[in-house]
Amino acid sequence: MSAAPPTGIDINVLLSTILGGIITISGSLAVAAVYIRNQNKVQRKRHLREMIQQDYFNKCLNPTLGALSEYGMNTVFALFDASVLIGRYIKHEENPDDLERKLKEVSNRPLLTDLISHNFTHITEYLPMLQKFGTTLYVSVIRTVQFYSSIAADGTSYTVLKKGPDSSLPEVSRSLGVLAMIVERIMIYLEKRFINLRDFFLTKEIENYDDFSKVFLEEDYSAFLSIIQQYIDGLTKLMDAMKSEKGEDRASASMGFSKWLADNMDNNPLDNKTRTEETKKTQSETLPTQVSPSR
């Protein structure tokens, strides 16, 4: 019995098979390339955001806010404690040496010593990076710690407090309590603004460093810096008034700045809606009331 002839190979089928395989492989490679490119883009974007988060938030805004809060809280307690000590001194007719010693103990608290001596070791390392957010914000931080340092030094100094007669000590005690409440408001106000600022940047779609830098040119950010400048102006006016010999100057500046803080405490200058509502409110307060014509 003879063997069957070998089966012939259809060249067209073979070419179609090979071509189909090449197309499939090419398509898979193209899809893989697009996927890899997209993944690299996502990773670069994530890396950039992490770098900005690390350099400008973890190493700048967040620790600056923490340091300001620490200095503020210690100043508040120092002023309240000094006020209480003077009140006890007056009420119980204590020995002046005891009052001086107790005030010295308050001023010798580690953070207060750092503040009063102008070392500012808890905040100085973060200030260079803070300048990226604008000179206005930078100055606001410097001016704030200057204010804390000045009133903490004077408020816990027996020599300064005894400059006047004993009859003025009740007023000194009351004034220290008022200053402590102003510092508390300052501390809370700055905490709110720094948190507003952090949240503002976290909502931005930042794909490169140019995108990050352009945020500082936005209208919302300009509005934020404008409000911070108002804060600086009010605080500077208060600091100047504290040097005045006239009690009415100090009282007027304290009341004015305290009211400004209260009025602006919950207003987020980076929120368009908030600014629009405040503008309408201001306009409604300033526009004259229209009187209906008499008939």
VOLUM-493923 format. One line per field, with one value per residue (C-alpha): chain; residue number from 1; x, y, z; residue in one letter. Coordinates in Angstrom, 1 decimal. Each point is the difference from the previous one (the first is absolute). Example, Ala and Ser with C-alpha at 12.3 -4.5 7.8 and 13.67 -1.06 7.14 Angstrom:
unit (A; A)
pos (1; 2)
px (12.3; 1.4)
py (-4.5; 3.4)
pz (7.8; -0.7)
code (A; S)
***
This chain:
unit (A; A; A; A; A; A; A; A; A; A; A; A; A; A; A; A; A; A; A; A; A; A; A; A; A; A; A; A; A; A; A; A; A; A; A; A; A; A; A; A; A; A; A; A; A; A; A; A; A; A; A; A; A; A; A; A; A; A; A; A; A; A; A; A; A; A; A; A; A; A; A; A; A; A; A; A; A; A; A; A; A; A; A; A; A; A; A; A; A; A; A; A; A; A; A; A; A; A; A; A; A; A; A; A; A; A; A; A; A; A; A; A; A; A; A; A; A; A; A; A; A; A; A; A; A; A; A; A; A; A; A; A; A; A; A; A; A; A; A; A; A; A; A; A; A; A; A; A; A; A; A; A; A; A; A; A; A; A; A; A; A; A; A; A; A; A; A; A; A; A; A; A; A; A; A; A; A; A; A; A; A; A; A; A; A; A; A; A; A; A; A; A; A; A; A; A; A; A; A; A; A; A; A; A; A; A; A; A; A; A; A; A; A; A; A; A; A; A; A; A; A; A; A; A; A; A; A; A; A; A; A; A; A; A; A; A; A; A; A; A; A; A; A; A; A; A; A; A; A; A; A; A; A; A; A; A; A; A; A; A; A; A; A; A; A; A; A; A; A; A; A; A; A; A; A; A; A; A; A; A; A; A; A; A; A; A; A; A; A; A; A; A; A; A; A)
pos (1; 2; 3; 4; 5; 6; 7; 8; 9; 10; 11; 12; 13; 14; 15; 16; 17; 18; 19; 20; 21; 22; 23; 24; 25; 26; 27; 28; 29; 30; 31; 32; 33; 34; 35; 36; 37; 38; 39; 40; 41; 42; 43; 44; 45; 46; 47; 48; 49; 50; 51; 52; 53; 54; 55; 56; 57; 58; 59; 60; 61; 62; 63; 64; 65; 66; 67; 68; 69; 70; 71; 72; 73; 74; 75; 76; 77; 78; 79; 80; 81; 82; 83; 84; 85; 86; 87; 88; 89; 90; 91; 92; 93; 94; 95; 96; 97; 98; 99; 100; 101; 102; 103; 104; 105; 106; 107; 108; 109; 110; 111; 112; 113; 114; 115; 116; 117; 118; 119; 120; 121; 122; 123; 124; 125; 126; 127; 128; 129; 130; 131; 132; 133; 134; 135; 136; 137; 138; 139; 140; 141; 142; 143; 144; 145; 146; 147; 148; 149; 150; 151; 152; 153; 154; 155; 156; 157; 158; 159; 160; 161; 162; 163; 164; 165; 166; 167; 168; 169; 170; 171; 172; 173; 174; 175; 176; 177; 178; 179; 180; 181; 182; 183; 184; 185; 186; 187; 188; 189; 190; 191; 192; 193; 194; 195; 196; 197; 198; 199; 200; 201; 202; 203; 204; 205; 206; 207; 208; 209; 210; 211; 212; 213; 214; 215; 216; 217; 218; 219; 220; 221; 222; 223; 224; 225; 226; 227; 228; 229; 230; 231; 232; 233; 234; 235; 236; 237; 238; 239; 240; 241; 242; 243; 244; 245; 246; 247; 248; 249; 250; 251; 252; 253; 254; 255; 256; 257; 258; 259; 260; 261; 262; 263; 264; 265; 266; 267; 268; 269; 270; 271; 272; 273; 274; 275; 276; 277; 278; 279; 280; 281; 282; 283; 284; 285; 286; 287; 288; 289; 290; 291; 292; 293; 294; 295)
px (0.0; 1.5; 0.5; -2.3; 1.5; 1.2; -2.6; 0.6; 0.6; -2.4; 2.3; -2.9; -1.2; 3.6; 0.5; -3.3; 0.9; 3.4; -1.5; -2.7; 2.5; 2.1; -3.0; -1.0; 3.5; 0.3; -3.3; 1.0; 3.3; -1.8; -2.5; 2.9; 1.9; -3.0; -0.6; 3.7; 0.0; -3.2; 1.4; 3.2; -2.0; -2.1; 3.1; 1.8; -3.1; -0.2; 3.7; -0.4; -2.9; 1.9; 3.0; -2.1; -1.8; 3.3; 1.9; -2.7; -2.5; 1.7; 3.2; -1.6; -3.7; -0.8; 2.9; -0.3; -3.6; 1.0; 2.7; -2.3; -2.6; 2.6; 1.3; -3.5; -1.2; 3.0; -0.5; -3.7; 0.7; 2.9; -2.2; -2.9; 2.4; 1.6; -3.5; -1.0; 3.3; -0.5; -3.6; 1.1; 2.7; -2.5; -2.6; 2.2; 2.6; 2.8; 3.7; 1.2; 3.0; -2.3; -1.8; 3.3; 1.1; -3.2; 0.0; 3.6; -1.1; -2.6; 2.5; 2.5; -2.2; 2.0; -2.2; -0.4; 3.7; 0.5; -2.6; 1.1; 3.7; -1.0; 1.6; -3.3; 1.7; -3.4; -0.7; 3.1; 0.9; -3.4; 0.1; 2.1; -2.4; -2.9; 1.1; -1.3; -3.5; 0.7; 1.7; -3.4; -0.5; 3.7; -0.3; -3.2; 1.8; 3.0; -2.2; -2.1; 3.0; 1.3; -3.2; -0.1; 3.6; -0.6; -3.1; 1.3; 3.1; -1.8; -2.9; 2.3; 2.5; -0.3; 2.1; -2.4; -3.2; 1.3; 0.7; -3.4; -1.4; -1.6; -3.4; 0.5; 0.6; -3.7; -0.1; 3.3; -1.5; -3.2; 2.1; 2.0; -3.2; -1.2; 3.3; -0.1; -3.5; 1.3; 3.0; -2.4; -2.1; 3.2; 1.0; -3.4; -0.2; 3.4; -0.8; -3.1; 1.8; 2.8; -2.5; -1.9; 3.3; 0.9; -3.5; 0.2; 3.1; -1.2; -3.0; 2.2; 0.9; 3.8; 1.8; 3.3; 1.9; -1.4; -3.5; 1.0; 1.6; -3.0; -2.3; 1.7; -1.1; -3.7; -2.6; -0.9; 3.5; 0.3; -3.1; 1.5; 3.2; -2.2; -1.7; 3.3; 1.3; -3.0; 0.9; 3.6; -1.2; -2.3; 2.6; 2.6; -2.3; -0.6; 3.7; 0.6; -2.8; 1.5; 3.0; -2.2; -0.2; -3.7; -2.3; -2.8; 2.3; 0.7; -3.7; -1.1; 2.5; -0.7; -3.8; 0.4; 2.3; -2.0; -3.2; 1.8; 1.1; -3.5; -1.6; 2.4; 0.5; -2.1; 0.3; 2.1; 1.7; 0.8; -3.7; -1.7; -3.4; 1.0; 1.6; -3.1; -2.3; 2.2; 0.1; -3.8; -0.2; 2.4; -1.8; -3.4; 1.4; 1.5; -2.7; -2.5; -3.5; -2.4; -2.9; -3.3; -1.4; -2.9; -3.3)
py (0.0; 3.3; 3.0; 3.0; 3.0; 2.9; 2.6; 3.2; 3.4; 2.8; 3.0; 2.5; -1.6; 0.0; 3.7; 0.9; -1.8; 1.6; 3.5; -0.4; -1.0; 3.1; 2.3; -1.6; 0.4; 3.5; 1.0; -1.5; 1.8; 3.3; -0.5; -0.8; 3.1; 2.2; -1.6; 0.4; 3.6; 0.8; -1.7; 2.0; 3.2; -0.9; -0.9; 3.2; 2.0; -1.9; 0.6; 3.7; 0.3; -1.9; 2.2; 3.2; -1.5; -0.9; 3.2; 2.7; -1.6; -2.6; 2.1; 3.5; 0.8; -2.8; 0.5; 3.8; -0.2; -2.4; 2.4; 3.0; -1.9; -1.1; 3.6; 1.3; -2.5; 0.6; 3.8; -0.3; -2.1; 2.3; 3.1; -1.7; -1.3; 3.4; 1.6; -2.6; 0.5; 3.8; -0.5; -2.2; 2.4; 2.8; -2.0; -1.7; 2.8; -2.4; 0.8; 1.8; -2.4; -2.9; 1.6; 0.7; -3.6; -1.5; 2.2; -1.0; -3.7; 0.7; 1.8; -2.8; -2.6; -1.5; 1.1; 3.5; 0.3; -0.9; 2.5; 2.9; -0.4; 0.2; -3.3; -1.3; -3.4; -1.8; 2.0; 1.5; -3.1; 0.1; 3.7; -0.2; -2.3; 2.1; 2.8; -2.1; 0.9; 3.7; 2.7; 1.0; -3.4; -0.1; 3.5; -1.0; -2.9; 2.2; 2.8; -2.5; -1.5; 3.5; 0.9; -3.2; 0.6; 3.7; -0.5; -3.3; 1.9; 3.0; -2.0; -2.2; 2.7; 1.2; 3.0; 1.1; -0.7; 2.0; 3.1; 1.4; 0.4; -2.9; 1.7; -0.8; -3.7; -1.0; 1.6; -1.7; -3.4; 0.7; 1.2; -3.2; -2.1; 2.0; -0.4; -3.8; -0.1; 2.0; -2.4; -2.9; 1.5; 0.6; -3.6; -1.4; 2.5; -1.1; -3.6; 0.4; 1.9; -2.5; -2.9; 1.9; 0.4; -3.6; -1.2; 2.5; -1.6; -3.5; 0.6; 1.1; -2.2; 0.4; -2.0; 1.9; 2.6; 2.8; -1.0; 0.4; 3.4; 1.3; -0.6; 3.0; 2.2; -0.9; 2.6; -2.1; 0.0; 3.8; 0.4; -2.2; 2.1; 3.2; -1.2; -1.1; 3.5; 1.4; -2.3; 1.4; 3.6; -0.6; -1.8; 2.6; 2.8; -1.9; -0.5; 3.7; 0.9; -2.2; 2.4; 3.0; 1.7; 0.6; -2.7; 1.0; -0.7; -3.5; -0.7; 1.3; -2.1; -3.1; 0.3; 0.8; -2.9; -2.4; 0.9; -0.5; -3.5; -0.9; 1.3; -1.8; -3.2; -2.3; 1.8; -2.1; 2.5; -2.9; -0.8; 2.0; -0.6; 1.4; 3.0; 0.7; -0.2; 2.3; 2.5; 0.0; 0.4; 2.9; 1.7; -0.4; 1.6; 2.9; 0.8; 2.7; -1.2; 1.0; 2.0; -0.5; 3.3; 1.4; 0.0)
pz (0.0; -1.0; 2.5; -0.2; -1.6; 2.3; 0.8; -1.8; 1.9; -1.0; -0.2; 0.3; 3.3; 1.3; -0.8; 1.5; 3.2; 0.3; -0.8; 2.5; 2.7; -0.8; 0.2; 3.3; 1.4; -1.3; 1.6; 3.3; -0.1; -0.8; 2.9; 2.3; -1.1; 0.6; 3.4; 1.0; -1.2; 2.0; 3.0; -0.2; -0.3; 3.0; 2.0; -1.0; 1.0; 3.3; 0.6; -0.6; 2.4; 2.6; -0.5; 0.4; 2.9; 1.7; -0.7; 0.3; 2.4; 2.2; 0.2; -0.1; 0.5; 2.5; 2.3; -0.2; 1.1; 2.8; 1.2; -0.1; 2.0; 2.6; 0.4; 0.1; 2.6; 2.3; -0.3; 0.9; 3.1; 1.0; -0.1; 1.8; 2.6; 0.5; 0.3; 2.7; 1.9; 0.1; 1.1; 2.9; 0.9; 0.3; 1.8; 2.5; 0.3; -0.7; 0.2; -3.2; 0.0; -0.3; -3.0; -1.7; 0.6; -1.4; -3.1; -0.6; 0.2; -2.7; -2.3; 0.4; -1.6; -2.8; -3.0; 1.5; 0.5; -3.6; -1.0; 2.2; -0.9; -3.7; -0.8; -1.6; -0.4; -0.6; -3.1; -1.7; -2.0; -1.8; -0.9; -3.2; -1.8; 1.2; -2.3; -2.9; 1.2; -0.2; 2.1; 1.5; 1.7; 1.0; 1.7; 1.7; 1.8; 0.9; 1.3; 2.1; 1.8; 0.6; 1.7; 2.0; 1.1; 1.0; 2.1; 1.6; 1.1; 1.4; 1.4; 2.1; 1.0; 3.6; -0.8; -2.8; 2.0; 3.0; -2.0; 1.0; 3.6; 1.8; -0.7; -3.7; 0.5; -0.3; -3.4; -1.0; 1.1; -2.1; -3.0; 0.1; -0.1; -3.0; -1.8; 0.6; -1.7; -3.0; -0.3; 0.1; -2.8; -2.0; 0.4; -1.0; -3.0; -1.4; 0.5; -2.1; -2.8; -0.2; -0.2; -2.7; -1.9; 0.3; -1.2; -2.9; -1.4; 0.6; -2.3; -2.9; -3.0; 0.0; -2.7; 0.0; 1.9; -2.3; 1.1; 3.6; -0.6; -2.0; 3.0; 1.7; -2.9; 0.3; 1.1; 3.0; 1.3; -0.5; 2.1; 2.7; 0.1; 0.2; 3.1; 1.6; -0.7; 1.9; 2.9; -0.1; 0.0; 2.9; 2.0; -0.7; 1.1; 3.3; 0.5; -0.5; 2.4; 2.7; 0.0; 0.6; 3.3; -0.5; 1.3; -2.4; -3.0; 1.3; 0.8; -3.4; -2.0; 2.1; -0.5; -3.7; -0.8; 2.2; -1.9; -3.4; 1.1; 1.1; -3.2; -2.2; 2.0; -2.1; -3.4; -2.3; -2.5; -2.3; -0.5; -2.8; 1.4; 3.4; -1.5; -2.2; 3.0; 2.0; -2.8; -0.3; 3.8; 0.0; -2.8; 1.7; 3.1; -1.8; -2.6; 1.2; 0.8; -2.7; 1.3; -1.8; -1.4; 1.9; -1.7)
code (M; S; A; A; P; P; T; G; I; D; I; N; V; L; L; S; T; I; L; G; G; I; I; T; I; S; G; S; L; A; V; A; A; V; Y; I; R; N; Q; N; K; V; Q; R; K; R; H; L; R; E; M; I; Q; Q; D; Y; F; N; K; C; L; N; P; T; L; G; A; L; S; E; Y; G; M; N; T; V; F; A; L; F; D; A; S; V; L; I; G; R; Y; I; K; H; E; E; N; P; D; D; L; E; R; K; L; K; E; V; S; N; R; P; L; L; T; D; L; I; S; H; N; F; T; H; I; T; E; Y; L; P; M; L; Q; K; F; G; T; T; L; Y; V; S; V; I; R; T; V; Q; F; Y; S; S; I; A; A; D; G; T; S; Y; T; V; L; K; K; G; P; D; S; S; L; P; E; V; S; R; S; L; G; V; L; A; M; I; V; E; R; I; M; I; Y; L; E; K; R; F; I; N; L; R; D; F; F; L; T; K; E; I; E; N; Y; D; D; F; S; K; V; F; L; E; E; D; Y; S; A; F; L; S; I; I; Q; Q; Y; I; D; G; L; T; K; L; M; D; A; M; K; S; E; K; G; E; D; R; A; S; A; S; M; G; F; S; K; W; L; A; D; N; M; D; N; N; P; L; D; N; K; T; R; T; E; E; T; K; K; T; Q; S; E; T; L; P; T; Q; V; S; P; S; R)
***
